């Protein structure tokens, strides 16, 4: 992988969030990666709304936007520093559709890297599921003396439970 591609992949990994139990990226993060203004990205999307059904793109609810904003510790107090409208979230399919809407070489390069990161993330999640299945099979085959060991392994494999709505990687 080229150094530039590796840098893009690192940026993408930190910008994938889980909202409404879907892995998404926000319009602000995508615009930064594509090196365009958020307004330009959203205008291009609105001109091509037929390409973006609700499972490709959705606007955050006021509550989701508030949770997201509350995670930003330092708010800029300049006039016009914050957006008027709630952000849009794009699923993997919506991001793929963006390459047809934003017709720049940068958009194509960034989309390729974003797709690679999403594929890698899916592979990681699948390997975790496979590992959990194997632990369950081993537990069924073994006797009760190893129950503590299997409970410890299951605790390491299982994702942590968060008390509030998850927004993050």
Secondary structure, DSSP 8 states (H G I E B T S, - for coil): --HHHHHHHHHHHTT-EEETTEEEEEHHHHHHHHTS-HHHHHHHHHHTGGG--TTTEEE--HHHHHHHHHT-SS---STT-S-SS--EEEEHHHHHHHHHHS-SHHHHHHHHHHHHHHHHHHHHHHHHHHHHHHHHHHHHHS-GGGHHHHHHHHHHHS----SS-----
